[in-house]
Amino acid sequence: MDQSLPIENYEIIKKIVKKEKNVKMGKLSSFPIGNNYVVVLTIEVPGNMTVKKSHDITKILQKRIKESNNKIDRVVIHVNPID
């Protein structure tokens, strides 16, 4: 298993991120780890958003993405400000 998640899963993840207010999707990738996957995602949020609010958003997204596929073991999210 040396490949990323199937494309259908990427579409589901994109929909999950799109539902979150004030969040813009950046890069999305995944890689296998054992029989599961790690998802790596970059999001953009307004530059004036607090660190706490952006952290809360990442926790929500991590939970929803993991719930979307039982093969997703971890979700790593990097947050960038939109200027």
Phi, psi and omega in degrees: 000078181250044181221165180280177177302151175300151183305328180300323179292325177297320179296320178296316180297317178301319178295321178298314181293320182299330180289340183277125182295141177066023180237131177244136182284137174249227181285148178221128176212170177209158175211152181284148172218103188066231178267003183242188182229154168248130177257133178240125189224141172246131175238159175241136179231161178304140183299336180269004178288140180289157177299319180299314180297316180293326177294318177300319179296317180297322179296318178297313181297317178302314181298311182295320180293315178298322179291339183285342183202120182290356176270354178271113184271321182220150175231119179254124182238126174257133183251128174242146175280144171270125181287000000 
